[in-house]
Amino acid sequence: MPRVSLLFLVSGLFLLSTVFGGCAPQDRYRYETIKSEYADFACNLARPATDNPSAPRCAINSQLGLKDVLEIAQANNPDLLMALARIERARAMLAKSAAPFYPQVNFYTEYIQGDAPSAYLFKAIDQRKLPQATVDFNDPGWFENYESGASAGINLFNGGKDFLNRKIAETGVTISELDRDGIKNRIMATAIATYYDVLAADQFTMVAKESLQTTRSQLEIMDVRFRSGGALKTDLLSLQVRMAESKERLLQSRNRHRLAQAALAEILGVEPDVPFSIAETRSYAIDIPGDPLSAVGYALLHRPELAGAREKLRQSKMALDAAKAGYLPTLDFMTRYYVDDPAMKYNANRDNWTAGLYLNWKIFDGFATRSERAASLAQLQEAMAADRKTLLAVKFDVKKAYFNLDEAEERLRVASSNVQTAAETFRLVKRQYEGGAANITRYLEAELAHNQARIRETSAFFDREKARAQIARSVGLWTGPGESKKE
């Protein structure tokens, strides 16, 4: 076979790789290309559901009740989709952790040329074509060789590090699943709270509209009376000021409604301009513990944050033991089967094989193992503190949620009583005003007090519902066996 310049071969391979690499699509890693290629990984509710009939979770009704809101949030919230992706990644790492328990098998073919004496000698021996005549091994001249073969190897012992790494990976899957449960628990409570924010803003808007309409009617009457000389200009100006205030409150209420609906759209994973409306569900039956003490006990069993902190503590202990394995020797089994020939004319009669055990014990590694063990110990100490912090945080979270519920229920009782009083006062003052016994200032004060009482009652009612949802979140209701249903 004619001699071939190795430099020429390398140059040719480099040229080919450059050409083919340059021919690769330039837009392969563009944002738009990637997003289009993996569009099925997430829903885009801005797109009609008919575009993808196989994905019913992408559908959204024009009017959503609380049950619809919770279902869509669970299926399409970006935080939950990210958590699901992390679970799949953890499962992939778990599968990868099993690799050291299987033999590693490789097939290879190599070509070499040169004039190195040692390479010539060993390749000639492996070819089983060592010249019988005298050969100057100090100057064997140019030679070339092809070698093809298969190799296999498996680790037999490395101090239990592979076993611990697999247990760490298993714990990683559990932690990812608990993280998903925790996110779901928060999303459910946030979705309920935001849903009630939309309803509250809608009620505030309705009250503002009624107030504006009442003020407009009174202003028209007052204008007629003023033109006929039956009213003072100060009364007319007072109504005009109240008219401007009513318009301002209506604008604020409408903006509050738009902001609340936009916040709900974000939780649902919906584009802000997707049209949808909210169907009122004034109450949502949530089975919560009757007192903080039993609630804390329930939370200790069901809050995923607590379970996650404990799993991280176990994982840290495994990592510490895995670091200690660096002080132990490793034992590997390796085997190889191969054939050599200068013209690639292989013959089974000239094959070669080797098999053996390889024991390696690092006597000194520059203190790498000691440093790794110290880092793992510090991580364990951090996990211990994090576990205690999580426990305290969960207990405080439950207490705080019940305190807020007590406040909301008391506010609702006071506000409901105040609405009745304010309504009766407004009715009497309105009658007095129409009969001329009360001036416009007194009428406006009574009307404002009535509207504010209605707003406070609405706010207190929805705050109570949100407080119940926060209790459900604080005890981990949406990650345990508890269920909620619409009344």
Secondary structure as GFF3:
##gff-version 3
##sequence-region A 1 487
A	DSSP	alpha_helix	6	22	.	.	.	ID=ss1
A	DSSP	alpha_helix	31	37	.	.	.	ID=ss2
A	DSSP	three_ten_helix	39	41	.	.	.	ID=ss3
A	DSSP	three_ten_helix	49	51	.	.	.	ID=ss4
A	DSSP	three_ten_helix	56	58	.	.	.	ID=ss5
A	DSSP	beta_strand	63	64	.	.	.	ID=ss6
A	DSSP	alpha_helix	66	76	.	.	.	ID=ss7
A	DSSP	alpha_helix	78	97	.	.	.	ID=ss8
A	DSSP	three_ten_helix	99	101	.	.	.	ID=ss9
A	DSSP	beta_strand	104	114	.	.	.	ID=ss10
A	DSSP	alpha_helix	117	127	.	.	.	ID=ss11
A	DSSP	beta_strand	143	157	.	.	.	ID=ss12
A	DSSP	alpha_helix	161	227	.	.	.	ID=ss13
A	DSSP	alpha_helix	233	268	.	.	.	ID=ss14
A	DSSP	beta_strand	277	278	.	.	.	ID=ss15
A	DSSP	beta_strand	284	286	.	.	.	ID=ss16
A	DSSP	alpha_helix	292	302	.	.	.	ID=ss17
A	DSSP	alpha_helix	304	324	.	.	.	ID=ss18
A	DSSP	three_ten_helix	325	327	.	.	.	ID=ss19
A	DSSP	beta_strand	330	341	.	.	.	ID=ss20
A	DSSP	three_ten_helix	348	350	.	.	.	ID=ss21
A	DSSP	beta_strand	351	360	.	.	.	ID=ss22
A	DSSP	alpha_helix	368	435	.	.	.	ID=ss23
A	DSSP	alpha_helix	440	475	.	.	.	ID=ss24
A	DSSP	three_ten_helix	477	479	.	.	.	ID=ss25
A	DSSP	beta_strand	484	486	.	.	.	ID=ss26
###
